[in-house]
Amino acid sequence: MTSRLKALRLRAELPMAAIAKAFGLKGRSGYQRYENPETFTKDDLPLNLVRKLLPLMVGKGDPAITVEEVMDL
């Protein structure tokens, strides 16, 4: 999951700080753990966080990120 999250973030050209803000975190270091497989070992991102990613990512990138790709996190 961590590598998929990072790949989508990069494809959407979003800085870590933008996602951290959407998650309600103080800074990018709080978000960074979600992209690190050593610190985030769950198979899926919590649904409340996935929902916060939808408006940030869907339709961005090349090819455009789909709802399904974000929901798969």
C-alpha positions in Angstrom: 0.0 0.0 0.0 2.8 2.5 0.8 4.3 2.2 -2.6 0.9 2.7 -4.3 0.2 5.7 -2.2 3.6 7.3 -3.0 3.2 6.5 -6.7 -0.3 8.2 -6.8 1.0 11.2 -4.9 3.9 11.6 -7.3 1.6 11.1 -10.3 -0.7 13.8 -9.0 2.3 16.0 -8.4 1.3 16.7 -4.8 3.9 17.5 -2.2 3.7 15.6 1.1 2.8 18.8 2.9 -0.5 19.1 0.9 -1.6 15.6 1.8 -0.5 16.1 5.4 -2.7 19.2 5.6 -5.7 17.3 4.1 -5.1 14.6 6.7 -5.1 17.2 9.5 -1.5 16.7 10.3 0.9 19.4 11.4 3.5 18.8 8.7 4.9 16.5 6.1 6.8 14.4 8.7 3.5 13.3 10.1 2.4 12.1 6.7 5.7 10.6 5.7 5.0 7.5 7.8 2.2 6.5 5.5 4.7 6.1 2.6 7.2 4.1 4.7 6.5 0.4 4.8 8.6 0.1 7.9 6.4 2.5 9.9 3.0 1.8 8.2 2.6 -1.9 8.1 -1.2 -2.2 7.5 -2.5 -3.5 4.2 -4.9 -0.6 3.7 -5.1 3.1 4.4 -8.0 3.9 6.9 -11.2 4.8 4.9 -11.4 8.3 6.5 -8.0 9.1 5.0 -8.8 7.6 1.7 -11.9 9.9 1.5 -9.7 12.9 2.1 -7.4 11.9 -0.8 -10.3 11.6 -3.3 -10.7 15.4 -4.0 -6.9 15.9 -4.0 -6.0 13.1 -6.5 -8.9 12.1 -8.7 -8.5 13.5 -12.2 -4.9 14.6 -11.7 -1.8 13.1 -13.3 -1.1 11.4 -16.6 -3.0 9.2 -17.0 -5.6 10.7 -14.8 -6.0 9.1 -11.4 -9.4 7.3 -11.0 -11.6 6.9 -8.0 -10.9 3.2 -8.1 -7.2 3.7 -7.8 -7.6 5.9 -4.7 -10.2 3.6 -3.1 -7.8 0.7 -3.6 -5.5 2.2 -1.1 
